[in-house]
Amino acid sequence: MPRVRAEWMPPDRPLVVAHRGSSEVHPEHTFAGYVQAIEEGADLLECDVRLTADGHLVCVHDRRIDRTSDGHGVVSAKTLHQLRRWDFGAGAVLRLEELVDLALAADRPVGLAIETKHPNRYAGLVEQRVVEAVRGFGLLPSRFETHSRVYFMSFAELALRRWRELAPGAPTVFLMERVPLRCRRGWLPFSARAAGPSVEILRAHPEYVRRVHRAGGRVFVWTADEPADIDLCRELRVDAVITNRPGVVREHLDRS
């Protein structure tokens, strides 16, 4: 497989990150939703990944498939063949490799933001398989690059540590529902390159963006869908906006 350049030049505005695809228009984590996100101008496609019982990486948020499909049960206890019996709202369950293929087939550079979920049955094997998959497409940087086409994300600090060991050149995003006390001055654990605060954190503590930037980090905000929140992200000069409405956010940022 030919090597794909892992670094790319970003736009002169915050990156627009499609949260599980264009998930306000199509069911989350579906091929149709990601195609829509690309058409709407998303810069990065965000996905959650889990391992199946036979070792495949699939794009599913929840531990169980009950909410997002017409089936039921735990993802990690089922094989890929078993999962593909169910309808996930717009077709079969999506494999990570299929999503990467879609991003690389776009007529412009489109990147990925890959999140692992914890705790899970297979622990660090998930991060290992993600790194192997990304490396197989030639998207894993051998050294840290300021503007990568792939970002690894997690709420779990243990996942960040594993990525630092497995792929020290890859940029990581530490997602947060609240900012830990030791991180409030902008420091990030295990060499994470970006903070991933919720938009609620930004509303309550807008100065946090400046602190992260002063410490040399970047800021990826989730999940910003409303015009007021998009304006806040732009005014605070965040680096990326994770959204369920990539087309709306892209249009709003471009117009601004």
Secondary structure as UniProt FT lines:
FT   STRAND          15..19
FT   TURN            20..25
FT   TURN            28..29
FT   HELIX           31..39
FT   TURN            40..41
FT   STRAND          44..51
FT   TURN            53..54
FT   STRAND          57..59
FT   TURN            66..68
FT   HELIX           75..77
FT   HELIX           80..83
FT   TURN            84..85
FT   HELIX           96..105
FT   STRAND          111..116
FT   TURN            121..124
FT   HELIX           125..136
FT   TURN            137..138
FT   STRAND          150..154
FT   HELIX           157..166
FT   TURN            168..169
FT   STRAND          172..176
FT   HELIX           181..183
FT   TURN            184..185
FT   HELIX           189..191
FT   STRAND          194..198
FT   HELIX           199..204
FT   HELIX           207..214
FT   TURN            215..216
FT   STRAND          218..222
FT   HELIX           227..235
FT   TURN            236..237
FT   STRAND          240..243
FT   HELIX           246..255
//
